[in-house]
Amino acid sequence: MFAGHFGVGLAGRAATPRVSLGTWFLAVQFLDLLWPVFILLGWEHVRVTPGYTRLSPLDFYEYPWSHSLFFAVVWSFLFAAVYGLVRRKIQPRSFRTGLLLGAGVLSHWVLDFLTHRPDLPLVPSMGRYVGLGLWDRPVLAIAVETAIYGLGIALYLRATRARDGVGRLGLWGLLIVLPGIWLSGLAGAPPDDEKILAWASMIQWLLIAWAYWVDRHREAVTR
């Protein structure tokens, strides 16, 4: 799951006019932003195993701190709490908004549960792993992800409008690049070295910065 996560972020931004799209992208990808850092620290591990699933050769055999259900809930509450504390003087309802963003963080685990094989730990070191394995059913997996991403785009476009060329062309550039990265990941082979893979995953920070930039050039649609 890649584009689908960003689809949730687009939908979340549509529902919270005062929250930047960049903040929503940060929330829905927060677990995947922690993951490469933990790999580089040697706390988590991944290996490339061709044929591991029909859509992805990545065997996520050890990532309890970023992708266990227990820590997904922990990161969700921490994200919500930090947002609420930082924004409380600016937005009176910041804690409520923080909870929505926290739900966005947790949505990442839920969508991964749909696509991954049973490699998502429930609790670290407890030996229980879950996952519905849609990556072994490519047509269904791609259909689900495309639907989530498409719905997110529709909701975001309905809730916002461009103030200038950046808000229009910059947005469409971002919306095209995201599935482009997703499809290139499906078609190409990832690097065998997990550290190189982790560094490559850091490109997500550029996508988040792009979202902040574009969203500043868009405004809410009043109906």
Summary of the structure (lengths in Angstrom):
residues: 223
radius of gyration: 17.4
end to end distance: 33.3
largest distance: 52.4
contacts: 719
relative contact order: 0.19
helix: 65%
strand: 9%
